[in-house]
Amino acid sequence: MKPIVELLDKRDPALFKVAPHVMVFDGLQLLADHGVGAMLVMDGEKLVGVFSERDYTRKVALQGKNSRQTPISEIMTANVISVVPKTSTHECMALMSQHKIRHLPLVDNGKVVGMISIRDIMDYIIADHEQTIAQLQTYISS
């Protein structure tokens, strides 16, 4: 299987980060604007958490907090599991399953270089299987 860095979207990872002091409502707006389900929470260049739609639903909406008055730092997932660029897609999938998470930040020599989602991995697996099927069909037909 490919190293996960090969699946990274070529979008600028700077677009998908937010500061911990930003209010949850504004963070949700950023998620919607970028069409993503999670963002890196960065204090300067330091990864301090991940903010996701799941964090909002479970830690704000269900607990009756006010999203306009609650900073992301209060609800983000702080114990971030990350991978390095050479981590295989299979290893990433296993980590996501084991920890019941949908996003993994990629950190290279202490610097965040992006984030991979379960959707990215599933798209790769589907494309890989389709390619294998096409090759087998060609082999059988020849």
C-alpha positions in Angstrom: 0.0 0.0 0.0 1.1 3.6 -0.7 2.6 5.8 2.0 -0.1 8.2 3.2 1.7 11.3 1.9 0.8 10.3 -1.6 -2.9 10.6 -0.8 -2.6 14.1 0.5 -4.8 16.6 -1.2 -2.8 19.3 -2.9 -4.8 22.0 -1.1 -2.9 24.4 1.1 -3.0 22.9 4.7 -2.9 26.4 6.1 -6.5 26.7 5.0 -7.6 24.0 7.3 -6.3 25.3 10.7 -7.8 27.4 13.4 -6.4 29.0 16.6 -7.6 27.6 20.0 -9.1 30.9 21.1 -11.5 31.1 18.1 -15.2 30.6 19.1 -16.8 27.3 18.1 -19.4 29.0 15.9 -16.6 30.7 13.8 -14.8 27.3 13.6 -18.0 25.7 12.3 -18.3 28.4 9.7 -14.7 27.7 8.6 -15.5 24.0 8.3 -18.6 24.8 6.2 -16.7 27.3 4.0 -13.9 24.7 3.2 -16.3 21.7 3.0 -14.4 19.7 5.5 -15.4 17.8 8.7 -12.3 18.7 10.8 -9.5 21.2 11.2 -6.2 21.3 12.9 -6.1 23.5 16.0 -2.7 25.3 15.9 -1.1 27.6 18.5 1.3 29.3 16.1 3.2 26.4 14.5 2.3 23.9 17.3 -0.4 21.3 16.8 -2.6 21.5 20.0 -5.7 19.6 18.8 -8.2 18.7 16.2 -11.6 20.4 16.0 -14.4 18.4 14.3 -18.1 18.3 13.7 -18.2 15.4 16.1 -16.6 17.6 18.8 -19.3 20.2 18.2 -22.2 17.8 18.3 -21.1 15.9 21.4 -19.5 18.7 23.4 -21.6 21.7 22.6 -24.9 20.8 21.1 -25.6 17.9 23.4 -24.3 19.6 26.5 -26.2 22.8 25.9 -23.2 25.1 25.6 -23.3 28.3 23.5 -21.2 27.9 20.4 -20.8 31.7 20.1 -19.3 31.9 23.6 -17.2 28.7 23.8 -13.7 28.7 22.5 -12.5 25.8 20.4 -9.9 25.0 23.1 -12.7 23.8 25.4 -14.1 21.2 23.1 -11.3 20.2 20.7 -9.8 16.8 20.8 -6.5 17.5 22.5 -4.9 14.1 22.6 -4.1 14.0 18.9 -3.0 10.9 17.2 -0.7 11.8 14.2 1.3 9.9 11.6 4.4 10.6 9.6 4.3 10.9 5.8 5.8 7.4 5.2 3.0 5.7 7.2 1.1 3.3 5.0 -2.5 3.7 4.1 -3.1 0.3 5.8 -1.5 1.5 9.1 -3.6 4.7 9.0 -6.8 2.8 8.5 -5.9 0.5 11.4 -5.2 3.6 13.7 -8.5 5.2 12.6 -10.4 2.1 13.4 -8.7 1.3 16.7 -9.1 4.9 18.0 -12.5 5.5 16.3 -11.3 8.7 14.6 -11.8 10.0 11.1 -8.9 12.4 10.7 -5.1 12.0 11.1 -2.7 14.9 11.0 0.6 14.3 9.2 3.6 15.5 11.0 7.1 15.6 9.4 10.0 16.4 11.6 7.8 18.2 14.1 6.0 20.3 11.4 2.4 19.7 10.4 2.2 19.0 6.6 -1.5 18.2 6.3 -4.3 16.0 7.4 -5.7 12.8 5.9 -9.4 11.7 6.3 -11.0 8.4 6.2 -12.6 9.5 3.0 -9.2 10.0 1.4 -8.2 6.5 2.3 -11.5 5.0 1.2 -11.2 6.8 -2.2 -7.7 5.3 -2.6 -8.8 1.8 -1.7 -11.8 2.0 -4.2 -9.6 3.3 -7.0 -7.0 0.6 -6.3 -9.6 -2.2 -6.3 -11.0 -0.8 -9.6 -7.6 -0.8 -11.1 -7.0 -4.4 -10.0 -10.3 -5.5 -11.4 -9.6 -3.9 -14.8 -6.1 -5.5 -14.9 -7.7 -8.9 -14.1 -10.3 -8.5 -16.8 -7.7 -7.6 -19.3 -5.6 -10.6 -18.3 -8.6 -12.9 -18.6 -9.6 -11.5 -22.0 -6.2 -11.9 -23.5 
